[in-house]
Amino acid sequence: MEKHIEELVSKLTEKYQHTGQDVASYLEGLLVSDYVPYWEYIHLDTLMTLQKPKTKYPDERIFIMYHQVTELFFRLILDECEQVVANIRSAEQAAEFEMRLKRINRYFKILTDSFSVMGEGMEQQQFLKFRMALLPASGFQSAHYRTIELYATEFRHLVHKDHRSKYNDEHAIEEMYPFIYWKTGATELGSGKKTYTLQQFEEKYDGVLLEKAKELRGKTIGAVFNAFFSNHEAIVKQMKNFDLNVNVNWPLAHYKTAVKYLQRHPETIAATGGTNWQKYLPPRFQVRIFYPMLWTDMEKEEWGKAWVEEARAEL
């Protein structure tokens, strides 16, 4: 037997002995096991059954699949967020922290750049027909996205701008949670009451998100940055990119598409679920900033304004 094979067998034997297992039994299992082909490894057949259009309009499949891809990317982003919070404990880990921020920003850039799959890839008349079969479902109900926000910054920065000045880091999460910004984004356009979309989301996820917010208090990506890397130029750049990607570029991609598909003159069409997209999506209305200490007063005052004006000019 070649020496490197012997070394591998020795290491395997040691590994299985630690748990009282017989390595020979596992080696015999390898003899009768099939190779794993690509389609089984990624469960391709199952994956292709996860699109369940509710209408006969072909473009509904685009709508479903792009949202599924989006959620997978959100899961990738959360993987990085979780590793930052769990592993970064000192200034000596700057390279790892920067690497994970770059990964997050790369994923968000891919998502933002690829939004044209929906923005340019669906026929408006098909969309306006099949969307009515989706009620009250809405992309607003993405718990993955809400969780990314909780990992990103201290909770008070997620409080709606009309209430934000009332709170600081000393206030309890439970006290601030009812005023988290996105709750006002799912109110009925006329009455201002909670939409059923929001009621559904609150019933399923409010408890989970509240517990996650409390778990992350003082442990967010922002907290890690403040503790170890606030003077690290390359990391500051990645943090600002993260802020822009989540709070300007990604919402703007939605906004551009919503204007194209839902804006009629003189009538404006409500989004699925009745969400108030006209006030909810534009960054300059929300003025949601994860890391306000990294931006000048002028930049905060003009937050998202140039991006929205550019988007309107393109339409």
N, C-alpha and C positions, 0 to 999 in steps of 0.2 A: 504494500500500500504506500502511495506517495506520502511524503512527510506532511504536507499541508492538509491532506485528507485526514491523516492520523490526528493532527492537532485539532481539526474541526470536530472529529468524533469525541476526542477527549473533552473539549469544551461543552459539547452537547451532553455528554455523560454527567459532567459536573453540574450543568444547569438542571437536569432532571432529578439528580440526586438530592438537590436542595429541597425538592417538594416530594421526595419519596417515590418518584416515578422511575420506571424501567425504560431506559433509552432504547433498548432493543425492541420493545413493543412499538415505540413510535417509528422506528426505522422500518419495521415490518409494515406499519400502516402506510408509509410512503411508497412501498412497493406496489400496493394495490390502489393507491389514490390516483385519480385522473389529474392531468394537467388542467390548470385554470385558464380558459380562453378569455380574451378581452370582453366578449359580450356577457359572460357570466360574472366576471370581476366587477363590472360597473352595473350589473343587473339591467342590461339594455332592454330586454323584452318587457320587464316591469316598468322601466322608465317610459317606454312608448305607450303604456296604457294609462298614464297619469294625466293625459289631456282629455277632458270630458266636456266638449262643447255643449252648450244648452240650446243652440240654434243650428240652422243649416247654412249660416253665412260663413264662407271659408276663412275670412279674416279673423274670426273669433279665435281660431287656433293660434294665430300670431299673438293675440292679446294674452292668451293663457300661457303660452310657452315663454314669452318674454318675462312675464311676472314670475314664473317658476325659476327662470335663470337668475333673475334679480334676487330672489330669496336665497338661492345657492351662494351668490356672491356675498350677500349679507352674512351668511353663515361663515364664509371664509374670513370676512372682516372681524366677526366676533371671535373666531379662533385666535386672531392676533391680539385683540383687546384682552382676552382672557389670559394670554401668556404674558402680556405686559404687567397686568395686575398681579399675577401669581409669582412672577420670576424676577422682575426688576427691583433690586434692593440697594443699589449703590451707584455712585457716579462712574465707577469703573465699567459699568455695563452700557456705556453710551453707544457703542457700536451696535449692540443688540437692539436697544431702544430705537435708534435711527432706522435700522433695518426693518423693524416691525411697522414703524410709521410709514416707511416707503411702500411696504406691501399694502397697507391700508389705503394709501393714496392712489396706488396703482389700480387697485380694485375699483375704487370710486371713479377714477378717470375712465376706466373701461365701461363702467355702467353709464356714466354721463355721455360719453362719446357714442355709445351704442343705442341711446334712446331713440335715435332715428329709425330703428327697427319698427317702432310703433309710430313715431312722429311722422315718418315719411312712408311707412310701409303698409298702412291700412287705408282702405277707401272710406271716406267720411260717411257716405250713406250707409255702408255696411255697419260701421261702428255705431252710428246713431240708432240703428235697428237692433243689433244684438245686445247693446249695452243695457237695454230695457229688461232683458231676461236675466241680468246679473244682480238686480236689486235685491237686498240692500248692500251687497258686497262692494268693497272699495279697497284700493291699495292703501288707503288711510289706515286700514286694520293690520298693518304689518308689525307684529310684535318684535321681530328681529330688528327692524329699523329703530323702534323705540328703545330697545335694549342697547343698541350701539350708542345712542345719545346718552344713556345713563352711564355707560363706561367712559364716555369722552370727557365729561365735565362735572363740576360740582352742581348739585341739583338746582340751586338758586338761579343758575344761568339758563335753566329750562323753564322757569316761571314766565308766564305771559308778561310782555313788556309793560302792560298797564298795572301790574301788581309787583313787578320785580323789585322796585325800590323799597318795598316794605320789609324785605327779607334779607338775611345775611346767613353766613355759614353756621351761626348759632341756633337758628330756627330748626325745629323738628321737621323731618321729611313729611310726616303726616299732615302737618300744618300747611306746607307748601303744595303738596301733591294735587289738591283740587284745582289749583291754578296753573298747572302745567300747560304750556302754550297750546298743544295740539287739541285740547278739549274744545277750544273755541273754534277750531277748524271744522268741526262736525256739528254745527248748529244749523237749524232750518233757516233758510234765507229770509223768510218772512217774519216768523214768530221769534226766532232766536232760541227756540227750545232745542234740546238734545235730539239729534236724529236717531233713528233706530240703529243706524250704523254704529254710532258712538255707544249707544246702550248695549248692543251686542258685545262690542270690544271691551267695555268696562266690566261687564259680567264675566267674561272669560279671562281677562288679563290684568285687571286693576290690582288684584291681590298679589299676583306674581311680580308685576313691575314695581309695586311699592316695596315688596320685600327685597328685590334686587337693588333698588335705590338705597335702601337702608344698609344693605350689605356692602355697598360700594362707597359709602360715605368716608371721605378721607383717603380713598384708595383708587380713585379714578386715574385715567391717563393724565389729566390735568394736574392731579395731586402728585403723581410720580415726576412729572416735568418740574413742578415748582420745588420739589424736594431736592432734585439732583442736577437738573439740566437747564435751568433758566438762563444761564450765560453761554450755552453751547450754540454757536451760530448755526450750524447745519441742522441741529434739532429744532431750533426756533423756526427755521424755514419750513421744515416738515410739519410742525404744529400749525403754522399759519395755513399751509396747504390743506391740512386736514379740516380746519375751520371753514375754509372757503369751499372745499368739496362737499361737505355735509350741509352747510347752511346757506350756500349761494348757488354753486354750480348744479348740484343734484336737484334742488327745488326748481331752479330755473329751467332745467330740461323738462320737468313736468309742466311748468307754466307755459312754455312754448307750445307743447303738444296740446294742452288744454285750450289755449287760445285758438289753435287751428281747428280743433274738432268741436269745441263747445261754444265758441263765441259767434253769435249772429247779430247783425245789426238790423233793427234796434233791439232784438231779443237776445238775452244770454241764457244758455241752457245750463241747468244745474248738473253738477257731476253726479256719478252714480253714488247712491247713498245720501244725496242732498248736501254733500260737503260744500262748504263755502270757499271754493277754490280761489275766487277772485281776491280774497283777503288773506287766505291761508298760505298760498304758494309763493307770492312775490317776496323775496328776501327783505326788501326795503320796508314792507309793512310789519313783518315779524321782528326784525332787528334782533335775530337770535345769534349770539356770538358765544362760542365756547370759551375763548381765551381773550377777554377784553383787554387784559394787561399787555397784549402783544400788538395792539393797534393804536394808532394815534386818534385823537378826538375827531379830526376831520374824516379819517377812514371810517370810524364808527358812525359819524353823522351821515356819511354818504353810503352806508352799507347796502350793497346790492343794487343801488340806483342805476349805476352805469350799465350793469349787466342786463337789467330789465329793459332799459331804453334801447340797448343794442338788440335784444331779442324782438322787441316790437318792430324795430326798423327792418328786421329780416323778414317779417311776415307780410 
